[in-house]
Amino acid sequence: MSEDTGSTVPRRQLGRALKELRLEAQMTLDGVAEALHCSRQKMWRIETGGGPVRPLDVRFMCELYGANRELSDALTNLAGETKAKGWWHSYGNAVPDWFELYVGLEQAASHLREHDDTLIPGLLQTPGYTRGVYQHRPNMPADELERVLEVRRRRQDLLVRRLPKAPRLEWILSEAVLLRCVGGTAVMAEQLVRQPPIGIMTGVRG
């Protein structure tokens, strides 16, 4: 699995497949947890793609659900990809745990839609605009802010990548976003004249 998507996609794919098998087998989370000698919370995390999954657990669940050999082998192999690391894992607190899922899905998407009535979307922000957003956090260390800026730049790379093909982005902004001065007039001027990458559909809602 490429570091562009990390483990996000295989975790969710595996979780959906295992949940479908469990429901077809007419088993409850509690029943499976008891059979695996684990907690119900662990089973819930597996089915929602909340963490890496051991191939041994997947093999046991497939046997429990009566899955055929071919499907069992495929899902067991998929479990091996649930530990893959995306590029964002190396940035520490600059990418909070709750945001990792979003970044992983963003990297794997072919079409992104966004609406904002508060700020310019992160994928379109200039460095100066991003600094303006964070300037009201006086306790943020300078090195942490630099990591945030680097993460923002890495996220924006997906809009101009060639392989895999860049996703199509549609964004709609409230007029209030354009009138709100973030980082000063010079920063806003730079942000507003910045041309979006080719293939992006833009829009402004009054």
FIZARO-760864 format. One record per residue (C-alpha): residue in three letters; x negated, y, z. Coordinates in steps of 0.02 Angstrom, whole numbers, plus 50000, padded with zeros to 5 digits. Layout:
ALAXYZ/...
REM end
This chain:
MET500005000050000/SER499295016949950/GLU498865029450085/ASP500075041249995/THR501545032250073/GLY500715023150218/SER501825010650308/THR503445020650301/VAL504195012750146/PRO503744994450182/ARG504364996050362/ARG506055002350306/GLN506194989750165/LEU505764975450282/GLY506954981850416/ARG508424982850296/ALA508094965550227/LEU507964957650400/LYS509544966250458/GLU510504959950306/LEU509894942250340/ARG510394943450523/LEU512144949550480/GLU512344935750350/ALA511844923350484/GLN513144931250600/MET511884934150739/THR511754948750860/LEU510214958650906/ASP510324951651082/GLY510424933851017/VAL508894935950906/ALA507934944851044/GLU508274930251160/ALA507694917751029/LEU506084927851000/HIS505814930551187/CYS505724949251160/SER506764964651202/ARG508284970851108/GLN507334987351086/LYS505954978350991/MET507234970750873/TRP508064987650847/ARG506374995550804/ILE506004981850678/GLU507674983950589/THR507545003050584/GLY505745003250523/GLY505125010950684/GLY503465001850696/PRO502304988550625/VAL502934970650622/ARG501934954750649/PRO502044942450503/LEU502294928450631/ASP503864936950697/VAL504544939150521/ARG504224920850480/PHE505144915550637/MET506624927050601/CYS506754920750423/GLU506834902750488/LEU508124908050616/TYR509194916350482/GLY509034901950360/ALA508134911950225/ASN507414902150080/ARG505544899250064/GLU505284911949925/LEU506134926050020/SER505274921250182/ASP503564922050098/ALA503964938850018/LEU504544946750182/THR503074939450278/ASN501884947250152/LEU502814963650165/ALA502554963250354/GLY500684964250321/GLU500944981350243/THR501854988650393/LYS500184992750475/ALA499545003150329/LYS498985020750374/GLY499515036250277/TRP498325050850254/TRP499285060850386/HIS498795049050527/SER497065056850532/TYR497725074150579/GLY498225070250759/ASN499475082250839/ALA499605092350678/VAL500845078850622/PRO501945074450772/ASP502595056650789/TRP504375062250747/PHE503755070050584/GLU502765055150520/LEU504305046350452/TYR504825061950355/VAL503085064350279/GLY503005046150227/LEU504695046750142/GLU504255063450062/GLN502685055849986/ALA503665041049917/ALA505125051149847/SER505465054049662/HIS506725068149691/LEU506775080449836/ARG508185092449875/GLU508085106050006/HIS509095120650070/ASP508475133550194/ASP509255149150267/THR507825152950387/LEU506095150550308/ILE505245146550144/PRO505125127450137/GLY503445120650194/LEU503085112850024/LEU503115130249946/GLN502285140750081/THR500665149950050/PRO499315148450186/GLY499655166350239/TYR501505163050259/THR501165147450362/ARG499995157450474/GLY501385170150495/VAL502585156450549/TYR501375150650685/GLN500755167750742/HIS502025168150883/ARG501215152950964/PRO499795161351059/ASN499305145251148/MET498945135850987/PRO497055133150969/ALA496275139550809/ASP495685122250757/GLU497435115250777/LEU498145128850665/GLU496835124650534/ARG497395106450540/VAL499195112050517/LEU498675121950363/GLU497715107150293/VAL499205095650319/ARG500315108250230/ARG499095108650084/ARG499025089750076/ARG500915088750074/GLN500985101349932/ASP499775090949828/LEU501185078849788/LEU502055092249683/VAL500645092749556/ARG499985074949564/ARG499905064549406/LEU499945046849477/PRO501165042349540/LYS502235054949449/ALA502615070649548/PRO504375071449622/ARG505645083949559/LEU506045097049690/GLU507655107049696/TRP507725120849825/ILE509015133949869/LEU508625148549982/SER509785160350069/GLU509455178550029/ALA509045181050214/VAL507465170450189/LEU506805182750062/LEU507235197750169/ARG506415190850326/CYS504635197450339/VAL503445183650395/GLY501615188050420/GLY501765205750353/THR502215213950188/ALA500625208550098/VAL500935190350146/MET502745191350089/ALA502235199249924/GLU501015184949893/GLN502335172149939/LEU503685179649829/VAL502605180949674/ARG501915163549692/GLN502495153249544/PRO503185136049588/PRO502375121149501/ILE503065115949332/GLY504605105049344/ILE505285112849503/MET507045119549499/THR507245135249604/GLY508755144849662/VAL509315158749777/ARG510985159549863/GLY511615176849906/
REM end
